[in-house]
Amino acid sequence: MTATTLDAPDAHELARFYRDLLGWPTQKEEPGWVEITPPGGGVGLSFQTEPHFIRPRWPSTRSEQQMMMHLDIEVNDLSSAVEHALALGATLLDFQPQEDVRVLCDPAGHPFCLFVAEVPGRVPGV
């Protein structure tokens, strides 16, 4: 696998958010498409403009677009990472299912989790 692709109303806007959040450089940029990857290599994120994009709803409801996937992002300091994400345009969601995980939405509405791994290999679940 080379990347996970997120659809958005504006691929370039969403790519800027994640590039600034993660500190990853842009590898490819063209109309309606952007790819970013970790500095040391590995699986990256791609962003695609989708004119019919509908923001997902989390927690899900039967009548609205459900979340199809989310990103889990390990951080060193949870409160600093949340502040950084909020400053970049993320939204902290009202419902937080775990005390040691923060669920936010990126500017296009995709949920993502920030967490500090207390146990090696621990990944939160939403």
C-alpha positions as CSV (number, residue, x, y, z in Angstrom):
1,M,0.0,0.0,0.0
2,T,1.3,3.4,-0.9
3,A,-1.3,5.8,0.5
4,T,-4.7,6.4,1.9
5,T,-6.7,8.9,-0.1
6,L,-9.2,11.4,1.4
7,D,-11.8,13.0,-0.7
8,A,-12.6,16.7,0.0
9,P,-14.3,19.7,-1.6
10,D,-10.7,21.1,-2.1
11,A,-7.8,18.6,-2.2
12,H,-5.2,21.4,-1.8
13,E,-6.9,22.9,1.2
14,L,-7.1,19.6,3.0
15,A,-3.5,18.6,2.0
16,R,-2.3,21.9,3.5
17,F,-4.0,21.0,6.8
18,Y,-2.4,17.6,7.1
19,R,1.0,18.8,5.8
20,D,1.0,21.3,8.6
21,L,-0.4,18.9,11.2
22,L,2.0,16.1,10.4
23,G,5.0,18.1,9.1
24,W,5.1,15.9,5.9
25,P,6.3,17.4,2.6
26,T,4.3,17.4,-0.6
27,Q,5.4,14.8,-3.1
28,K,3.0,15.5,-5.9
29,E,0.6,18.3,-6.6
30,E,-1.6,18.8,-9.6
31,P,-5.2,20.1,-10.2
32,G,-7.5,18.3,-7.8
33,W,-4.8,16.0,-6.4
34,V,-2.1,16.2,-3.7
35,E,0.2,13.6,-2.2
36,I,2.2,14.0,1.1
37,T,4.5,11.4,2.6
38,P,6.5,11.1,5.8
39,P,10.1,12.5,5.5
40,G,11.7,9.1,6.0
41,G,9.4,7.4,3.5
42,G,6.5,5.1,4.0
43,V,2.8,5.1,3.5
44,G,1.5,8.6,2.8
45,L,-1.8,10.5,2.4
46,S,-3.3,11.6,-0.9
47,F,-6.1,14.1,-1.3
48,Q,-8.6,14.2,-4.1
49,T,-11.1,17.0,-5.0
50,E,-14.6,15.5,-5.0
51,P,-17.2,18.0,-6.1
52,H,-20.0,15.9,-4.6
53,F,-18.3,15.4,-1.3
54,I,-20.6,15.1,1.7
55,R,-19.2,15.7,5.2
56,P,-19.3,12.5,7.3
57,R,-21.1,12.5,10.6
58,W,-19.6,11.1,13.8
59,P,-21.0,9.6,15.9
60,S,-22.9,8.2,13.0
61,T,-26.7,8.4,12.4
62,R,-28.8,6.6,10.0
63,S,-29.9,9.7,8.1
64,E,-26.5,11.3,7.5
65,Q,-23.3,10.3,5.7
66,Q,-21.4,7.9,7.9
67,M,-17.7,7.9,8.6
68,M,-16.1,5.4,6.4
69,M,-12.7,5.5,8.0
70,H,-10.6,7.7,10.3
71,L,-6.9,8.3,10.9
72,D,-5.2,7.4,14.2
73,I,-2.3,9.8,14.9
74,E,0.1,9.0,17.8
75,V,1.5,12.2,19.5
76,N,3.9,12.9,22.3
77,D,1.8,15.3,24.2
78,L,-2.0,15.1,23.8
79,S,-3.0,18.6,24.9
80,S,-0.3,20.3,22.8
81,A,-1.3,18.2,19.7
82,V,-4.9,19.1,20.2
83,E,-4.1,22.8,20.5
84,H,-1.9,22.6,17.3
85,A,-4.7,20.8,15.4
86,L,-7.3,23.4,16.5
87,A,-5.0,26.3,15.4
88,L,-4.8,24.7,12.0
89,G,-8.6,24.5,11.6
90,A,-9.6,21.2,13.2
91,T,-12.7,21.0,15.3
92,L,-12.8,19.1,18.6
93,L,-15.9,16.9,18.7
94,D,-18.3,17.0,21.6
95,F,-18.4,13.2,22.0
96,Q,-15.1,11.8,23.3
97,P,-15.4,8.0,23.9
98,Q,-12.0,7.6,25.6
99,E,-10.3,9.7,28.3
100,D,-6.8,9.4,26.7
101,V,-7.9,10.0,23.1
102,R,-9.2,13.1,21.4
103,V,-11.4,12.9,18.4
104,L,-11.4,15.9,16.1
105,C,-12.5,16.6,12.5
106,D,-10.3,18.1,9.9
107,P,-11.6,21.1,7.9
108,A,-13.4,18.8,5.4
109,G,-15.1,16.9,8.3
110,H,-13.1,13.7,8.3
111,P,-12.8,12.4,12.0
112,F,-9.3,11.7,13.2
113,C,-7.9,10.6,16.6
114,L,-4.9,11.9,18.5
115,F,-3.5,9.7,21.2
116,V,-0.4,9.0,23.3
117,A,0.6,5.4,23.3
118,E,1.2,4.4,26.9
119,V,1.7,0.8,25.7
120,P,3.8,0.1,22.6
121,G,1.6,-0.8,19.7
122,R,-1.6,0.5,21.3
123,V,-4.0,2.0,18.8
124,P,-7.3,3.6,19.9
125,G,-10.6,2.7,18.5
126,V,-13.4,5.0,17.7
